[in-house]
Amino acid sequence: MGTVTILKETTKNPITLMGERAGICQGGDISNAEKNYLRGLDCITQNHGRVLEFVNVELLIDGYSAKTIREYYTHIGGSPTRLQESTRYKINRLPFEYTTPPSIRENDQAKELYDNLMRTIWETMNQLRELGVPNEDATMTLPIGMCTKMVDKRNLRNLVDMSRQRMCGKAYHEYRELFLDIIGELSKYSDEWKEVVNMLMKAKCQVGQCVEKRKCVNGPVSIK
């Protein structure tokens, strides 16, 4: 599976920052870190979600499939932005890495077929290049199961919204793993982040009723 790295531009103490921003508009004392922290907790417990948008999260996400990263792009609230590794440069590191789903990895016959397909794609891509086809055209053969790399910037409110969908037991397995990796790394980034993750990162069924037409069997995924 892939890796998530928290970049240094990520807010170190999100609860304190939220309290400081709220204090400005409330005419409170923002010079006291403890007061800011307590005010930030109040914002969370009272569901004053706007202040969550001041918390910055910047990530390096590496080794997940292009399929899952395409789904990641659908969470566009709060003006996030990102850069993804170009397929033009992917060809410089052949053979390319790819993700193998558990249902294939645990079936020997299926895994052999899958690996053979990936090998065929790689060989075909090289043959196209030998025929003078430019890299950007030859890499059109790359599958959405290839591993990719991206840098991502978003805010806490957007991550909380993502947790409602991606911690659900019906979410795609690799996306669930990616999201748990993200909040797992954030939990290690600072004590305040650990508190924020435990308070806010929950599937929609954990903060209300499940609205899925077909219910999941195992329930929401848990934080590592």
N, C-alpha and C positions, 0 to 999 in steps of 0.2 A: 504494500500500500504506500501512498505518498506521504509527504511531510509538509507540515505547516510551520513557518517561522514568523514570529511576531517582530515586526520592524520597529526600530527605536522611536519612530514618530508617533506610535500608538500612545494614547493618553495613559499615564502610569497610574493615576489615582482617580478613576472615573467618578466615584461617588462625591469626593471632595470638589472636583471640578463642577459637577452638576449643581451642588449646593452653592458654590461661588457665583455661578451664572444666575441662578435663581435669586440669590441675595441682592444682586445689583438691582433687579427690577422690584424687589420687595423692600428696598431701603434698609437692608440688614447689614450687620457687621461682617464684611468679607475679609477682614484682616486676620481673623482667627480660623485656623485650619480645622479645629475640632467643631466649631459652630458650622462651618461649611459642610463638613462631613455629615453632621446630624441633619442639616437642612436637606442635603442630598438624599439621605435615607427617607426623609419625609416625602420628597418628590416621588420616590419609587413606590412607597407604600400607598400614596394617594393617587397614583397613576397619572402624574403630571408628565406625560410622555415627551413633551416638546424638548425638555432639557436633555433627554437622552441623545438628541441630535448633535449636541456639542462635543460628545465623546468620540474621538477619532480612533479608528482601527485601520492599521495598514499591515498587510500580510504578504508573505511570499508563499505561494501554493505551488507545490512541485510534485509531479509523479501521479496525478490523477488523470483519468481519461478525458479526452475531448468531449465525449458524450456528457459527462457529469459537469464539466466546466461550462458547456452550453446551457445546461439547466441553471447553473449558478448565476449566469447573466440575467436570468429572468427577475431576480430580486433587485430592482433598479430604484426603489424608493430612496429619498434622501440624497439624491445626486451622487451616488457612488461612481467611481471611475476605476479603470483597470487597463493593463497592458498584457497581451498574451504572446507567447513565443510564436513567431511566424513559421509556417510550414516550409517556407523557402529555405530556412536554416536547418530544419529538421534533417534534411538529406545529408548534412555534413557529419551526422553522428549515427550512421547506419551500422548494424541493423537497429531500427527504431525500437524503443521500449513500448510495451502495450499492456493493458490491463486485462486480466483473465477473471471473469466472474466466477464465484464459488460453484455455481451449478455446472460450469464447464471444467473448472480445475479439479473437482472431485469425481469426475467421470473420465476414466482413462481414454476411452474411444473418442469422446467429445473433445477432449484436450488435444489429442493427436490431430484431429480434423482442424481445430482452431489454430494450432501452431503451424500446421502445413499451409493454411490460408495466409497467415501473416508472412510466412517465408516466401510464398508465391508473390504477394504484393511487393515485398522488398526486391525480389529478383526482377519482377516486371518493371519496377521503377528504375532500377539500374539499367535495364535494357533500353528503356526509353531515352535515358540520358546518353547512352552510347550512340543512339540514333540522332543525337543533336537536339533533343527536346529540352527546353529550358527547365531549370529546377522548379520554378513556380508552376509549370504545367505538369511535370512528372509527379509532383507531390499531390496532385489532385487524386491520385490513387490511394492516398493514406486513409486508413479507416478511422471512425470516430472512437475506436477503442485504443488508439495510440495514446501514450502518456504525453502530457504537455506541462508547461510551466507558465505561471502568471504572477503579476503583482496586483494587489487589490486594495482599494481604499473605500471605506464606507463608515457609517456611524453606528452607534450602539442601537438606536431605535430600529434601524434596518436589520441588524443581526437578531434582535428580539423577534421581529416579524418572521424572519427566516426560520427561527427555532420552532415556531408554531407549525410550520409545514414539514420541516426536515427532521424533526425528532419524532414525527408520527411513524408508527409501525408500518404504514403503507408507502412511505417514501422509498425511492430507489436505494438499494443497499449501499452503493458506493457513495452516494450523496450523504446518507446518514453517517457513514464513516468519516467523510470529509468534515461535516459540521461538528461532529464530536471531537475530531482532532483540533479544529479551530478553538472551540471553547475549552478544551483540555489545556491547550497552550496558553490561552488567555488566563486561565485559572492559576497557572504557574508564574504569570507575568508580575502579579502583585497580589497582596492580600485583599485589596478592594475589588480587584477583578474576580477573585474567587467568590467573594460575597455577591457580586453582581450576577455571576453565572448561576449560582445556587438560587437566587431570588427570582431571576427573570427568564432564564432559558428553559422553556417548557413547551411541550407539544400542546396543541389547541385543546385536546381532551383533558389536559391537566389544569387548564384555566377556565374551563367551561364544559359544555357537552360536545361529544364527538358529532360532527355534522357530515361525516362520510357516509355515502349511501351503502357501501360495503365495508363493514367494520374490520379492523385488523384483528388478528388472532392473538398475538403476543403483547399487544399494548405498546405504548411509547418506548423509545429507546432511553436508556439511562446514561447519565454522565459518568465517564470513566473515573 
